[in-house]
Amino acid sequence: MSSQTAAEAIASGSVAESDEVGGVARAQLRSIIERIERLEEEKKALADDIKEIYAEAKSNGYDVKTLRKVVALRKKNQHERQEEEALLETYLSALGM
């Protein structure tokens, strides 16, 4: 087995479920990977749900680009918003806008 890396040994099934290869516990590694995969699936499902809500809003006459900006602004606290608005105003003023 010395010619195989730990990942190759685990992938090939040449070690038992509870064996450690190169300091990596196979069962623990499998559990971590499966949890990540499950969360990635949930993240995709949530992204699809959000996309559907924006589509619904658009079909009801709302501007999706503006809605996205509102959502982003609501994530920030008042002080952050004020700083960004002041900086934007400074840049626009410097450009004569």
MODELLER restraints for C-alpha pairs under 7 A, 6 or more apart:
rsr = mdl.restraints
at = mdl.atoms
rsr.add(forms.Gaussian(group=physical.xy_distance, feature=features.Distance(at['CA:6:A'], at['CA:21:A']), mean=5.01, stdev=0.5))
rsr.add(forms.Gaussian(group=physical.xy_distance, feature=features.Distance(at['CA:6:A'], at['CA:22:A']), mean=5.27, stdev=0.5))
rsr.add(forms.Gaussian(group=physical.xy_distance, feature=features.Distance(at['CA:9:A'], at['CA:15:A']), mean=6.36, stdev=0.5))
rsr.add(forms.Gaussian(group=physical.xy_distance, feature=features.Distance(at['CA:10:A'], at['CA:26:A']), mean=6.65, stdev=0.5))
rsr.add(forms.Gaussian(group=physical.xy_distance, feature=features.Distance(at['CA:17:A'], at['CA:26:A']), mean=5.77, stdev=0.5))
rsr.add(forms.Gaussian(group=physical.xy_distance, feature=features.Distance(at['CA:17:A'], at['CA:27:A']), mean=5.74, stdev=0.5))
rsr.add(forms.Gaussian(group=physical.xy_distance, feature=features.Distance(at['CA:18:A'], at['CA:25:A']), mean=6.67, stdev=0.5))
rsr.add(forms.Gaussian(group=physical.xy_distance, feature=features.Distance(at['CA:18:A'], at['CA:26:A']), mean=6.21, stdev=0.5))
rsr.add(forms.Gaussian(group=physical.xy_distance, feature=features.Distance(at['CA:18:A'], at['CA:27:A']), mean=6.04, stdev=0.5))
rsr.add(forms.Gaussian(group=physical.xy_distance, feature=features.Distance(at['CA:19:A'], at['CA:25:A']), mean=6.26, stdev=0.5))
rsr.add(forms.Gaussian(group=physical.xy_distance, feature=features.Distance(at['CA:19:A'], at['CA:26:A']), mean=6.40, stdev=0.5))
rsr.add(forms.Gaussian(group=physical.xy_distance, feature=features.Distance(at['CA:20:A'], at['CA:26:A']), mean=6.16, stdev=0.5))
rsr.add(forms.Gaussian(group=physical.xy_distance, feature=features.Distance(at['CA:54:A'], at['CA:64:A']), mean=6.28, stdev=0.5))
rsr.add(forms.Gaussian(group=physical.xy_distance, feature=features.Distance(at['CA:58:A'], at['CA:64:A']), mean=6.09, stdev=0.5))
rsr.add(forms.Gaussian(group=physical.xy_distance, feature=features.Distance(at['CA:73:A'], at['CA:81:A']), mean=6.89, stdev=0.5))
